[in-house]
């Protein structure tokens, strides 16, 4: 019985990896990934009859959540824009 449960868990773990549900984040990028997740409510989209078209992040809303440190802010904006472009490709591909 225990072996059957263990096999089921291992199979679930393998299928998650095959589907791309897991990914590695380098430590130096972790704060940017967390921030991208934090501003996930700031997306602008246009809803149509057949699908939604994602436009991008609401930068005014994003800016209210940013640090005031100029150096960190510039780096965060650059990294956020990279993630935004990648996300838009995926969101608008459906």
N, C-alpha and C positions, 0 to 999 in steps of 0.2 A: 504494500500500500504506500509506504513512504517513498519507495523508488519511483512509483508511478507519479506521485506529486512532484518529486524532484525533476523527473523527465519533462513534465508539463511546464514547470517553471523555466527550465533550460530552453525549451522550445519557444516559449514566449519571449525570452531574452534574445534568442537568435532572430526571431521574426522582427523584433523592434529594430535591431541593427540593420537588417536587410531593407527595411522600409525607410531608413534614414532618420529615425526619431531621435537618435543620439548624435552628439557632435562634441568635438573637443574645442575648448576655448583657451587660448594662451593666457597665462596670468596677467600679462601686461594689457590685455584687451578686456578683462573681466568687468571692470567698472563701466566701460562703454556698453557692453552687452546688457548689463543690469539697467543702465540708464535707458537704453532702447526699449527694454521691456517696461520700464516705469512710465514712459510716455506713450504707451500703446493705445491710450484712449484719445490721442491727438491726431488720428488719421482723418484726412478729408477724402470724401468719396461722393460720387454721383450715382444715384440708383436709377436704373432704367427698367424697362419692362422685362428684359431678358436677363440682364446681369448688372452687377455693380462695377463701375470703373473707379479704381483707386487713383487719386491724384497725387497724394504725398502727405507729409506731416504738416500740421498747423504750426508753423515756426513760432508764432507769438505765444501759443500755449506751451510749446517745448521750452522756449526761453525762460518762462517763469519758473521752471524746474531746475534750471542750470545753476552751477556754481558761479560765484562772482570773481573767482580767480581767473584773470585774463589768459594766462598761459594754458591752464587746464581747460578753459572754455574753448579756446581755438582748437585744441586737439580733439575735444569731445565733439565739436561741430563737424570737423572733418571726418571723424570715424562714424558719426551718426549718419552723415550723408551717404557714405559708402553702404551702410546697412539699409538705409532707406531705398536706394536704387536697386539693390538686390531684392529687397522685399517687394518692391513694385513690379519687378519682372515676374515674380512668382504669383503675386496677387492678381495681376492682370492677364495671366496666361490661361486662365480657366475659361 
